[in-house]
Amino acid sequence: MALRVTFVAAARSSPLLGERFGEDRPLDQAGWDEVLRAAPDLLPLAAAELRYCSPTPRSRATGDALGYAPLVQLALRECDMGRWHGLTIGEAMAREPAAVDAWLSDPRAAPHGGESLLALITRVGGWLDTRPGGDGDRLVAVAEPSVIQAALVYALNAPPASYWNLDVRPLSVTTVTGGAGRWHLRLEAVRVQPSRR
């Protein structure tokens, strides 16, 4: 057995194209409705020995609404986007197209004056590697999709650029198992009920 860390992506608080770097708005009504619809499937995760969340309002609200009573973890914060904080990707591109291109193509680049993609992956991976718990223990963490993407890149020991190829949807569930330096992605089987004729 190994440590099992299940990430739940926070519910959305704005339309995808309206998302801003460093989004700190609480859940809107659509987000609350999404949480309520997903709750029957996600409530069992509250049985985890340890429950965490990103410090964003929507991560905390998602975790609280699901009954997790999560402990806020600063290491699970979103990437520090420096002077782009509060901008959409389109707004940043309109102001600094070359800087956005550099940020998207070089994982070590931080042209916005904040944190690089590689630094985000390293920070989140460090958090993952230092989780307490023993074999068979279960942890749940409600986090922003970008944080979960970083955790997956780290867990799979994938090239940092693969971060851009991961699509973590709101309220999706992703599990990694293992321990420091030896993580594995776990895909759950869907139980299909036999048809009744």
MDTraj code that builds the backbone (N, CA, C; nanometers):
import mdtraj as md
import numpy as np

residues = "MET ALA LEU ARG VAL THR PHE VAL ALA ALA ALA ARG SER SER PRO LEU LEU GLY GLU ARG PHE GLY GLU ASP ARG PRO LEU ASP GLN ALA GLY TRP ASP GLU VAL LEU ARG ALA ALA PRO ASP LEU LEU PRO LEU ALA ALA ALA GLU LEU ARG TYR CYS SER PRO THR PRO ARG SER ARG ALA THR GLY ASP ALA LEU GLY TYR ALA PRO LEU VAL GLN LEU ALA LEU ARG GLU CYS ASP MET GLY ARG TRP HIS GLY LEU THR ILE GLY GLU ALA MET ALA ARG GLU PRO ALA ALA VAL ASP ALA TRP LEU SER ASP PRO ARG ALA ALA PRO HIS GLY GLY GLU SER LEU LEU ALA LEU ILE THR ARG VAL GLY GLY TRP LEU ASP THR ARG PRO GLY GLY ASP GLY ASP ARG LEU VAL ALA VAL ALA GLU PRO SER VAL ILE GLN ALA ALA LEU VAL TYR ALA LEU ASN ALA PRO PRO ALA SER TYR TRP ASN LEU ASP VAL ARG PRO LEU SER VAL THR THR VAL THR GLY GLY ALA GLY ARG TRP HIS LEU ARG LEU GLU ALA VAL ARG VAL GLN PRO SER ARG ARG".split()
xyz = np.array([
    [0.0845, -0.1185, 0.0000],
    [0.0000, 0.0000, 0.0000],
    [0.0885, 0.1240, 0.0000],
    [0.0312, 0.2344, -0.0442],
    [0.1045, 0.3605, -0.0512],
    [0.0123, 0.4732, -0.0069],
    [0.0711, 0.5879, 0.0169],
    [-0.0070, 0.7065, 0.0470],
    [-0.0914, 0.7409, -0.0749],
    [-0.2156, 0.7791, -0.0516],
    [-0.3066, 0.8112, -0.1615],
    [-0.3513, 0.9562, -0.1460],
    [-0.3176, 1.0396, -0.2434],
    [-0.3529, 1.1818, -0.2405],
    [-0.4510, 1.2081, -0.3537],
    [-0.5722, 1.2481, -0.3169],
    [-0.6751, 1.2773, -0.4161],
    [-0.6953, 1.4277, -0.4239],
    [-0.6785, 1.4807, -0.5423],
    [-0.7002, 1.6228, -0.5673],
    [-0.8399, 1.6422, -0.6235],
    [-0.9128, 1.7380, -0.5683],
    [-1.0426, 1.7788, -0.6203],
    [-1.0250, 1.9207, -0.6724],
    [-1.0560, 1.9429, -0.7993],
    [-1.0429, 2.0769, -0.8566],
    [-1.1557, 2.1660, -0.8062],
    [-1.1202, 2.2854, -0.7629],
    [-1.2184, 2.3809, -0.7120],
    [-1.3229, 2.4113, -0.8180],
    [-1.4424, 2.4421, -0.7710],
    [-1.5484, 2.4851, -0.8630],
    [-1.5097, 2.6199, -0.9224],
    [-1.5618, 2.6494, -1.0376],
    [-1.5286, 2.7727, -1.1086],
    [-1.6053, 2.8913, -1.0509],
    [-1.5416, 3.0078, -1.0553],
    [-1.6096, 3.1294, -1.0096],
    [-1.6275, 3.2305, -1.1220],
    [-1.5882, 3.1917, -1.2429],
    [-1.6061, 3.2789, -1.3590],
    [-1.5984, 3.1936, -1.4847],
    [-1.6481, 3.2445, -1.5978],
    [-1.6345, 3.1688, -1.7229],
    [-1.4866, 3.1487, -1.7562],
    [-1.4550, 3.0390, -1.8241],
    [-1.3168, 3.0040, -1.8561],
    [-1.2419, 3.1196, -1.9214],
    [-1.3020, 3.1839, -2.0212],
    [-1.2323, 3.2920, -2.0904],
    [-1.2199, 3.4180, -2.0056],
    [-1.2965, 3.4254, -1.8980],
    [-1.2895, 3.5415, -1.8104],
    [-1.1965, 3.5220, -1.6916],
    [-1.1308, 3.4042, -1.6826],
    [-1.0431, 3.3775, -1.5697],
    [-0.9237, 3.4710, -1.5716],
    [-0.8903, 3.5183, -1.4548],
    [-0.7799, 3.6126, -1.4386],
    [-0.6691, 3.5480, -1.3574],
    [-0.5445, 3.5871, -1.3861],
    [-0.4318, 3.5384, -1.3083],
    [-0.4507, 3.5827, -1.1635],
    [-0.4357, 3.4883, -1.0706],
    [-0.4515, 3.5199, -0.9298],
    [-0.5953, 3.5417, -0.8904],
    [-0.6863, 3.4780, -0.9608],
    [-0.8304, 3.4916, -0.9345],
    [-0.8583, 3.4695, -0.7860],
    [-0.9198, 3.5662, -0.7226],
    [-0.9488, 3.5494, -0.5802],
    [-1.0946, 3.5778, -0.5468],
    [-1.1804, 3.5638, -0.6481],
    [-1.3233, 3.5826, -0.6241],
    [-1.3817, 3.4571, -0.5602],
    [-1.4846, 3.4746, -0.4768],
    [-1.5516, 3.3571, -0.4204],
    [-1.6355, 3.2881, -0.5273],
    [-1.6897, 3.1734, -0.4922],
    [-1.7771, 3.1021, -0.5857],
    [-1.8981, 3.1882, -0.6195],
    [-1.9353, 3.1880, -0.7467],
    [-2.0598, 3.2541, -0.7851],
    [-2.1720, 3.1500, -0.7762],
    [-2.2934, 3.1898, -0.8096],
    [-2.4067, 3.0979, -0.7975],
    [-2.3891, 2.9741, -0.8839],
    [-2.3344, 2.9907, -1.0038],
    [-2.3120, 2.8744, -1.0908],
    [-2.2134, 2.7772, -1.0257],
    [-2.1104, 2.8305, -0.9599],
    [-2.0142, 2.7458, -0.8908],
    [-2.0771, 2.6688, -0.7754],
    [-2.1606, 2.7381, -0.6972],
    [-2.2308, 2.6701, -0.5880],
    [-2.3204, 2.5596, -0.6426],
    [-2.3903, 2.5888, -0.7521],
    [-2.4784, 2.4883, -0.8125],
    [-2.3983, 2.3659, -0.8575],
    [-2.2787, 2.3899, -0.9146],
    [-2.1928, 2.2788, -0.9573],
    [-2.1518, 2.1929, -0.8377],
    [-2.1146, 2.2578, -0.7285],
    [-2.0741, 2.1842, -0.6083],
    [-2.1894, 2.0988, -0.5578],
    [-2.3087, 2.1540, -0.5530],
    [-2.4248, 2.0785, -0.5045],
    [-2.4539, 1.9569, -0.5924],
    [-2.4390, 1.9741, -0.7247],
    [-2.4625, 1.8610, -0.8158],
    [-2.3550, 1.7529, -0.7981],
    [-2.2317, 1.7930, -0.7721],
    [-2.1210, 1.6971, -0.7597],
    [-2.1103, 1.6362, -0.6201],
    [-2.1742, 1.6982, -0.5215],
    [-2.1581, 1.6569, -0.3818],
    [-2.1805, 1.5083, -0.3564],
    [-2.2856, 1.4452, -0.4108],
    [-2.3056, 1.3022, -0.3800],
    [-2.1845, 1.2153, -0.4160],
    [-2.1149, 1.2508, -0.5244],
    [-1.9976, 1.1725, -0.5649],
    [-1.8724, 1.2096, -0.4859],
    [-1.8645, 1.3346, -0.4380],
    [-1.7426, 1.3830, -0.3728],
    [-1.7461, 1.3760, -0.2203],
    [-1.8639, 1.3654, -0.1615],
    [-1.8747, 1.3605, -0.0151],
    [-1.7959, 1.2459, 0.0482],
    [-1.7894, 1.1273, -0.0111],
    [-1.7131, 1.0192, 0.0526],
    [-1.5652, 1.0519, 0.0751],
    [-1.5104, 1.1453, -0.0004],
    [-1.3698, 1.1819, 0.0186],
    [-1.3453, 1.2501, 0.1527],
    [-1.4521, 1.2960, 0.2191],
    [-1.4385, 1.3583, 0.3510],
    [-1.3874, 1.2590, 0.4546],
    [-1.3897, 1.1302, 0.4248],
    [-1.3386, 1.0285, 0.5169],
    [-1.1861, 1.0211, 0.5172],
    [-1.1199, 1.0971, 0.4319],
    [-0.9733, 1.0959, 0.4271],
    [-0.9150, 1.1372, 0.5616],
    [-0.7989, 1.0788, 0.5944],
    [-0.7354, 1.1098, 0.7226],
    [-0.6949, 1.2570, 0.7317],
    [-0.6488, 1.3153, 0.6227],
    [-0.6081, 1.4556, 0.6195],
    [-0.6764, 1.5241, 0.5020],
    [-0.7226, 1.6491, 0.5249],
    [-0.7948, 1.7234, 0.4217],
    [-0.7341, 1.8636, 0.4111],
    [-0.6958, 1.9012, 0.2896],
    [-0.6277, 2.0279, 0.2650],
    [-0.6985, 2.1073, 0.1557],
    [-0.6575, 2.2338, 0.1405],
    [-0.7056, 2.3132, 0.0274],
    [-0.6074, 2.4255, -0.0042],
    [-0.6193, 2.4759, -0.1265],
    [-0.5478, 2.5966, -0.1673],
    [-0.6042, 2.7142, -0.0883],
    [-0.5288, 2.8234, -0.0769],
    [-0.5794, 2.9385, -0.0015],
    [-0.6818, 3.0249, -0.0747],
    [-0.7164, 2.9922, -0.1988],
    [-0.8119, 3.0752, -0.2722],
    [-0.9520, 3.0615, -0.2131],
    [-1.0320, 3.1681, -0.2212],
    [-1.1686, 3.1607, -0.1681],
    [-1.2506, 3.0473, -0.2290],
    [-1.2350, 3.0235, -0.3602],
    [-1.3178, 2.9194, -0.4202],
    [-1.2731, 2.7787, -0.3803],
    [-1.1430, 2.7592, -0.3550],
    [-1.0977, 2.6281, -0.3067],
    [-1.1478, 2.6031, -0.1652],
    [-1.1361, 2.7041, -0.0805],
    [-1.1838, 2.6899, 0.0576],
    [-1.3347, 2.6648, 0.0596],
    [-1.4093, 2.7420, -0.0205],
    [-1.5554, 2.7272, -0.0236],
    [-1.5953, 2.5901, -0.0776],
    [-1.5261, 2.5435, -0.1802],
    [-1.5562, 2.4111, -0.2352],
    [-1.5336, 2.3042, -0.1292],
    [-1.4189, 2.3092, -0.0613],
    [-1.3887, 2.2116, 0.0433],
    [-1.4875, 2.2162, 0.1581],
    [-1.5237, 2.3364, 0.2008],
    [-1.6199, 2.3503, 0.3101],
    [-1.7577, 2.2981, 0.2698],
    [-1.8011, 2.3303, 0.1476],
    [-1.9326, 2.2869, 0.1010],
    [-1.9416, 2.1349, 0.0905],
    [-1.8272, 2.0700, 0.0681],
    [-1.8257, 1.9242, 0.0576],
    [-1.8042, 1.8567, 0.1930],
    [-1.7967, 1.9363, 0.3001],
    [-1.7819, 1.8807, 0.4334],
    [-1.6420, 1.8357, 0.4684],
    [-1.5408, 1.8830, 0.3951],
    [-1.4038, 1.8394, 0.4201],
    [-1.3398, 1.9128, 0.5380],
    [-1.3856, 2.0338, 0.5697],
    [-1.3204, 2.1189, 0.6712],
    [-1.1697, 2.1196, 0.6467],
    [-1.1264, 2.1627, 0.5272],
    [-0.9857, 2.1498, 0.4899],
    [-0.8950, 2.2519, 0.5582],
    [-0.7704, 2.2111, 0.5759],
    [-0.6657, 2.2964, 0.6300],
    [-0.5979, 2.3681, 0.5128],
    [-0.5920, 2.4998, 0.5181],
    [-0.5317, 2.5781, 0.4097],
    [-0.3814, 2.5524, 0.4035],
    [-0.3312, 2.5306, 0.2834],
    [-0.1890, 2.5066, 0.2603],
    [-0.1351, 2.6138, 0.1660],
    [-0.0461, 2.6984, 0.2151],
    [0.0099, 2.8047, 0.1311],
    [0.0884, 2.7483, 0.0132],
    [0.1473, 2.6310, 0.0300],
    [0.2238, 2.5704, -0.0798],
    [0.1344, 2.5327, -0.1971],
    [0.0017, 2.5263, -0.1750],
    [-0.0917, 2.4932, -0.2825],
    [-0.1514, 2.6181, -0.3472],
    [-0.0889, 2.7340, -0.3239],
    [-0.1380, 2.8565, -0.3874],
    [-0.1053, 2.8531, -0.5366],
    [-0.1788, 2.9345, -0.6104],
    [-0.1545, 2.9433, -0.7543],
    [-0.0194, 3.0095, -0.7802],
    [0.0228, 3.0041, -0.9038],
    [0.1491, 3.0654, -0.9448],
    [0.1442, 3.2165, -0.9207],
    [0.2499, 3.2709, -0.8642],
    [0.2610, 3.4160, -0.8458],
    [0.2869, 3.4776, -0.9832],
    [0.1892, 3.5521, -1.0322],
    [0.1981, 3.6071, -1.1673],
    [0.2493, 3.7513, -1.1706],
    [0.3066, 3.7979, -1.0625],
    [0.3704, 3.9287, -1.0617],
    [0.2792, 4.0389, -1.1118],
    [0.3304, 4.1173, -1.2060],
    [0.2523, 4.2319, -1.2543],
    [0.1337, 4.1924, -1.3422],
    [0.1214, 4.0636, -1.3777],
    [0.0056, 4.0176, -1.4541],
    [-0.1102, 3.9786, -1.3627],
    [-0.0901, 3.9854, -1.2325],
    [-0.1965, 3.9502, -1.1374],
    [-0.3227, 4.0302, -1.1707],
    [-0.4350, 3.9608, -1.1828],
    [-0.5621, 4.0259, -1.2117],
    [-0.5941, 4.0401, -1.3591],
    [-0.4984, 4.0077, -1.4467],
    [-0.5218, 4.0177, -1.5915],
    [-0.5682, 3.8838, -1.6478],
    [-0.6403, 3.8876, -1.7587],
    [-0.6675, 3.7655, -1.8345],
    [-0.5456, 3.7407, -1.9224],
    [-0.5352, 3.6218, -1.9775],
    [-0.4239, 3.5928, -2.0686],
    [-0.4297, 3.6858, -2.1898],
    [-0.5493, 3.7165, -2.2359],
    [-0.5642, 3.8073, -2.3499],
    [-0.5149, 3.9476, -2.3187],
    [-0.5452, 3.9960, -2.1972],
    [-0.4988, 4.1290, -2.1582],
    [-0.3464, 4.1334, -2.1455],
    [-0.2878, 4.0268, -2.0882],
    [-0.1418, 4.0212, -2.0772],
    [-0.0790, 4.0164, -2.2165],
    [-0.1392, 3.9395, -2.3072],
    [-0.0877, 3.9289, -2.4436],
    [-0.0950, 4.0639, -2.5155],
    [-0.2022, 4.1391, -2.4948],
    [-0.2156, 4.2697, -2.5590],
    [-0.1102, 4.3678, -2.5087],
    [-0.0733, 4.3570, -2.3823],
    [0.0244, 4.4490, -2.3238],
    [0.1680, 4.4075, -2.3500],
    [0.1956, 4.2765, -2.3381],
    [0.3330, 4.2264, -2.3457],
    [0.3395, 4.0962, -2.4259],
    [0.3146, 4.1009, -2.5560],
    [0.3091, 3.9759, -2.6326],
    [0.4388, 3.8947, -2.6283],
    [0.5530, 3.9584, -2.6366],
    [0.6796, 3.8845, -2.6340],
    [0.7016, 3.8189, -2.4982],
    [0.6628, 3.8883, -2.3908],
    [0.6784, 3.8327, -2.2564],
    [0.5864, 3.7122, -2.2362],
    [0.4639, 3.7196, -2.2863],
    [0.3725, 3.6062, -2.2749],
    [0.4259, 3.4884, -2.3552],
    [0.4763, 3.5138, -2.4744],
    [0.5355, 3.4059, -2.5553],
    [0.6511, 3.3396, -2.4815],
    [0.7361, 3.4198, -2.4175],
    [0.8494, 3.3655, -2.3419],
    [0.8000, 3.2798, -2.2259],
    [0.6986, 3.3285, -2.1550],
    [0.6438, 3.2556, -2.0409],
    [0.5833, 3.1219, -2.0847],
    [0.5135, 3.1208, -2.1987],
    [0.4505, 2.9984, -2.2479],
    [0.5499, 2.8981, -2.3043],
    [0.6652, 2.9444, -2.3505],
    [0.7604, 2.8553, -2.4161],
    [0.8783, 2.8131, -2.3287],
    [0.9081, 2.8869, -2.2221],
    [1.0232, 2.8563, -2.1378],
    [0.9786, 2.8385, -1.9930],
    [0.9803, 2.7148, -1.9398],
    [0.9325, 2.6898, -1.8043],
    [1.0115, 2.7640, -1.6956],
    [1.1308, 2.8118, -1.7301],
    [1.2123, 2.8842, -1.6323],
    [1.1872, 3.0346, -1.6364],
    [1.1128, 3.0807, -1.7351],
    [1.0912, 3.2246, -1.7541],
    [0.9840, 3.2779, -1.6590],
    [1.0094, 3.3963, -1.6082],
    [0.9120, 3.4664, -1.5239],
    [0.9125, 3.6136, -1.5644],
    [0.8766, 3.6432, -1.6893],
    [0.8840, 3.7797, -1.7386],
    [0.7890, 3.8763, -1.6690],
    [0.6932, 3.8219, -1.5969],
    [0.5960, 3.9038, -1.5242],
    [0.6495, 3.9491, -1.3890],
    [0.7673, 3.8981, -1.3509],
    [0.8270, 3.9359, -1.2240],
    [0.7818, 3.8501, -1.1070],
    [0.7082, 3.7448, -1.1353],
    [0.6606, 3.6562, -1.0291],
    [0.7349, 3.5241, -1.0302],
    [0.6589, 3.4169, -1.0355],
    [0.7126, 3.2815, -1.0246],
    [0.7111, 3.2139, -1.1612],
    [0.8139, 3.1374, -1.1912],
    [0.8165, 3.0632, -1.3178],
    [0.7312, 2.9374, -1.3055],
    [0.6989, 2.8795, -1.4189],
    [0.6243, 2.7534, -1.4204],
    [0.7037, 2.6448, -1.3487],
    [0.8337, 2.6393, -1.3715],
    [0.9178, 2.5391, -1.3060],
    [0.9166, 2.5578, -1.1538],
    [0.9180, 2.6824, -1.1084],
    [0.9118, 2.7082, -0.9642],
    [0.7784, 2.6614, -0.9060],
    [0.6683, 2.6818, -0.9791],
    [0.5369, 2.6336, -0.9344],
    [0.5384, 2.4820, -0.9220],
    [0.5862, 2.4130, -1.0234],
    [0.5904, 2.2665, -1.0230],
    [0.6759, 2.2163, -0.9063],
    [0.7897, 2.2797, -0.8846],
    [0.8806, 2.2398, -0.7763],
    [0.8163, 2.2624, -0.6396],
    [0.7491, 2.3757, -0.6222],
    [0.6836, 2.4059, -0.4945],
    [0.5730, 2.3057, -0.4631],
    [0.4863, 2.2810, -0.5615],
    [0.3758, 2.1873, -0.5403],
    [0.4294, 2.0457, -0.5204],
    [0.5322, 2.0088, -0.5957],
    [0.5936, 1.8768, -0.5781],
    [0.6564, 1.8608, -0.4412],
    [0.7185, 1.9669, -0.3907],
    [0.7748, 1.9623, -0.2562],
    [0.6677, 1.9397, -0.1510],
    [0.5527, 2.0046, -0.1708],
    [0.4402, 1.9835, -0.0789],
    [0.3965, 1.8371, -0.0837],
    [0.3823, 1.7839, -0.2049],
    [0.3385, 1.6461, -0.2214],
    [0.4354, 1.5495, -0.1532],
    [0.5653, 1.5709, -0.1722],
    [0.6664, 1.4808, -0.1163],
    [0.6746, 1.4846, 0.0358],
    [0.6253, 1.5899, 0.0977],
    [0.6381, 1.6027, 0.2432],
    [0.5076, 1.5768, 0.3173],
    [0.4111, 1.5147, 0.2517],
    [0.2846, 1.4846, 0.3194],
    [0.3065, 1.3776, 0.4240],
    [0.2510, 1.4004, 0.5438],
    [0.2596, 1.2969, 0.6460],
    [0.1636, 1.1840, 0.6126],
    [0.1872, 1.0730, 0.6715],
    [0.0966, 0.9610, 0.6498],
    [0.1746, 0.8349, 0.6198],
    [0.1088, 0.7254, 0.6382],
    [0.1714, 0.5965, 0.6140],
    [0.1018, 0.5213, 0.5031],
    [0.1447, 0.3996, 0.4833],
    [0.0851, 0.3160, 0.3793],
    [-0.0650, 0.3023, 0.4012],
    [-0.1385, 0.3263, 0.2964],
    [-0.2826, 0.3124, 0.3014],
    [-0.3556, 0.4375, 0.3457],
    [-0.2835, 0.5382, 0.3969],
    [-0.3494, 0.6617, 0.4382],
    [-0.4018, 0.7362, 0.3159],
    [-0.5137, 0.8061, 0.3364],
    [-0.5761, 0.8824, 0.2290],
    [-0.5778, 1.0301, 0.2652],
    [-0.5426, 1.1125, 0.1681],
    [-0.5467, 1.2573, 0.1829],
    [-0.6312, 1.3129, 0.0703],
    [-0.6992, 1.4235, 0.0955],
    [-0.7726, 1.4928, -0.0095],
    [-0.7289, 1.6384, -0.0073],
    [-0.7144, 1.6968, -0.1241],
    [-0.6750, 1.8373, -0.1354],
    [-0.7598, 1.9039, -0.2428],
    [-0.8323, 2.0089, -0.2034],
    [-0.9082, 2.0887, -0.2995],
    [-0.8147, 2.1993, -0.3463],
    [-0.7942, 2.2064, -0.4752],
    [-0.6966, 2.3023, -0.5275],
    [-0.7417, 2.3575, -0.6620],
    [-0.6774, 2.4649, -0.7001],
    [-0.7024, 2.5247, -0.8307],
    [-0.6529, 2.4291, -0.9395],
    [-0.7176, 2.4275, -1.0557],
    [-0.6726, 2.3393, -1.1633],
    [-0.5242, 2.3551, -1.1969],
    [-0.4726, 2.4774, -1.1944],
    [-0.3309, 2.4989, -1.2272],
    [-0.2387, 2.4296, -1.1272],
    [-0.2786, 2.4250, -1.0018],
    [-0.1991, 2.3581, -0.8987],
    [-0.2012, 2.2067, -0.9218],
    [-0.3169, 2.1542, -0.9596],
    [-0.3275, 2.0106, -0.9868],
    [-0.2453, 1.9746, -1.1099],
    [-0.2471, 2.0597, -1.2111],
    [-0.1619, 2.0364, -1.3291],
    [-0.0155, 2.0266, -1.2862],
    [0.0287, 2.1177, -1.2011],
    [0.1674, 2.1169, -1.1537],
    [0.1969, 1.9888, -1.0762],
    [0.1030, 1.9442, -0.9920],
    [0.1217, 1.8214, -0.9152],
    [0.1357, 1.7007, -1.0081],
    [0.0566, 1.6979, -1.1137],
    [0.0631, 1.5854, -1.2076],
    [0.1944, 1.5829, -1.2841],
    [0.2402, 1.6985, -1.3286],
    [0.3698, 1.7047, -1.3979],
    [0.4787, 1.6513, -1.3060],
    [0.4750, 1.6949, -1.1791],
    [0.5756, 1.6504, -1.0825],
    [0.5642, 1.4997, -1.0571],
    [0.4429, 1.4533, -1.0297],
    [0.4232, 1.3118, -0.9961],
    [0.4662, 1.2194, -1.1086],
    [0.4421, 1.2613, -1.2313],
    [0.4770, 1.1791, -1.3473],
    [0.6201, 1.2005, -1.3945],
    [0.6902, 1.2942, -1.3283],
    [0.8262, 1.3285, -1.3693],
    [0.8286, 1.3631, -1.5185],
    [0.7251, 1.4361, -1.5612],
    [0.7098, 1.4740, -1.7013],
    [0.7851, 1.6033, -1.7294],
    [0.8173, 1.6307, -1.8538],
    [0.8810, 1.7582, -1.8866],
    [0.7888, 1.8736, -1.8463],
    [0.8435, 1.9824, -1.7912],
    [0.7598, 2.0945, -1.7479],
    [0.6640, 2.1458, -1.8554],
    [0.7054, 2.1420, -1.9817],
    [0.6195, 2.1921, -2.0893],
    [0.4912, 2.1106, -2.1033],
    [0.4883, 1.9876, -2.0485],
    [0.3675, 1.9062, -2.0576],
    [0.2538, 1.9649, -1.9726],
    [0.2870, 2.0577, -1.8837],
    [0.1858, 2.1283, -1.8043],
    [0.0766, 2.1849, -1.8944],
    [0.1160, 2.2394, -2.0091],
    [0.0208, 2.3036, -2.1001],
    [-0.0693, 2.2034, -2.1706],
    [-0.0375, 2.0735, -2.1627],
    [-0.1177, 1.9703, -2.2277],
    [-0.2164, 1.9029, -2.1331],
    [-0.2219, 1.9475, -2.0091],
    [-0.3132, 1.8895, -1.9109],
    [-0.4349, 1.9795, -1.8961],
    [-0.5506, 1.9191, -1.8943],
    [-0.6758, 1.9936, -1.8816],
    [-0.7486, 1.9423, -1.7578],
    [-0.7429, 2.0192, -1.6504],
    [-0.8088, 1.9817, -1.5256],
    [-0.9377, 2.0616, -1.5160],
    [-1.0489, 1.9929, -1.5180],
    [-1.1804, 2.0572, -1.5180],
    [-1.2276, 2.0831, -1.3750],
    [-1.3104, 2.1849, -1.3544],
    [-1.3652, 2.2111, -1.2215],
    [-1.4377, 2.0884, -1.1652],
    [-1.4111, 2.0615, -1.0382],
    [-1.4709, 1.9512, -0.9627],
    [-1.4309, 1.8127, -1.0139],
    [-1.3262, 1.8066, -1.0968],
    [-1.2743, 1.6761, -1.1372],
    [-1.1884, 1.6203, -1.0247],
    [-1.1689, 1.4906, -1.0253],
    [-1.0933, 1.4219, -0.9212],
    [-0.9744, 1.3522, -0.9854],
    [-0.8561, 1.3723, -0.9264],
    [-0.7327, 1.3117, -0.9754],
    [-0.6583, 1.2545, -0.8555],
    [-0.6127, 1.1317, -0.8653],
    [-0.5444, 1.0673, -0.7541],
    [-0.4039, 1.0249, -0.7935],
    [-0.3105, 1.0520, -0.7030],
    [-0.1742, 1.0002, -0.7163],
    [-0.1467, 0.9156, -0.5931],
    [-0.0689, 0.8106, -0.6116],
    [-0.0331, 0.7233, -0.5009],
    [0.1176, 0.7087, -0.4959],
    [0.1676, 0.6775, -0.3793],
    [0.3109, 0.6557, -0.3653],
    [0.3648, 0.7288, -0.2451],
    [0.4793, 0.7940, -0.2659],
    [0.5469, 0.8676, -0.1612],
    [0.6575, 0.9502, -0.2226],
    [0.7340, 1.0163, -0.1406],
    [0.8367, 1.1100, -0.1864],
    [0.9212, 1.0526, -0.3000],
    [0.9155, 1.1216, -0.4149],
    [0.9972, 1.0842, -0.5295],
    [0.9490, 0.9642, -0.6085],
    [0.8391, 0.9047, -0.5708],
    [0.7892, 0.7853, -0.6424],
    [0.6369, 0.7870, -0.6498],
    [0.5849, 0.8755, -0.7281],
    [0.4403, 0.8920, -0.7408],
    [0.3894, 0.8266, -0.8682],
    [0.2631, 0.7845, -0.8621],
    [0.1980, 0.7217, -0.9770],
    [0.0581, 0.7809, -0.9909],
    [0.0182, 0.8027, -1.1132],
    [-0.1181, 0.8483, -1.1404],
    [-0.2111, 0.7287, -1.1290],
    [-0.3210, 0.7482, -1.0596],
    [-0.4173, 0.6382, -1.0428],
    [-0.5473, 0.6763, -1.1123],
    [-0.5886, 0.5975, -1.2082],
    [-0.7140, 0.6188, -1.2785],
    [-0.8149, 0.5192, -1.2239],
    [-0.9264, 0.5713, -1.1776],
    [-1.0290, 0.4874, -1.1161],
    [-1.1186, 0.4260, -1.2222],
    [-1.1582, 0.3042, -1.1992],
    [-1.2515, 0.2365, -1.2886],
    [-1.3930, 0.2874, -1.2616],
    [-1.4716, 0.2953, -1.3639],
    [-1.6120, 0.3316, -1.3499],
    [-1.6911, 0.2034, -1.3329],
    [-1.7727, 0.2005, -1.2288],
    [-1.8551, 0.0821, -1.2062],
    [-1.9831, 0.0950, -1.2876],
    [-2.0031, 0.0014, -1.3760],
    [-2.1212, 0.0031, -1.4614],
    [-2.2237, -0.0940, -1.4029],
    [-2.3406, -0.0414, -1.3800],
    [-2.4485, -0.1256, -1.3280],
    [-2.5021, -0.2128, -1.4411],
    [-2.5267, -0.3402, -1.4146],
    [-2.5833, -0.4251, -1.5198],
    [-2.7236, -0.3752, -1.5571],
    [-2.7552, -0.3871, -1.6841],
    [-2.8873, -0.3421, -1.7273],
    [-2.9935, -0.4417, -1.6793],
    [-3.1096, -0.3861, -1.6497],
    [-3.2210, -0.4702, -1.6039],
    [-3.3226, -0.4795, -1.7157],
    [-3.3406, -0.5949, -1.7661],
    [-3.4371, -0.6130, -1.8755],
    [-3.5511, -0.6977, -1.8316],
])
top = md.Topology()
chain = top.add_chain()
for i, resn in enumerate(residues, 1):
    res = top.add_residue(resn, chain, resSeq=i)
    for name in ("N", "CA", "C"):
        top.add_atom(name, md.element.get_by_symbol(name[0]), res)
traj = md.Trajectory(xyz[None], top)
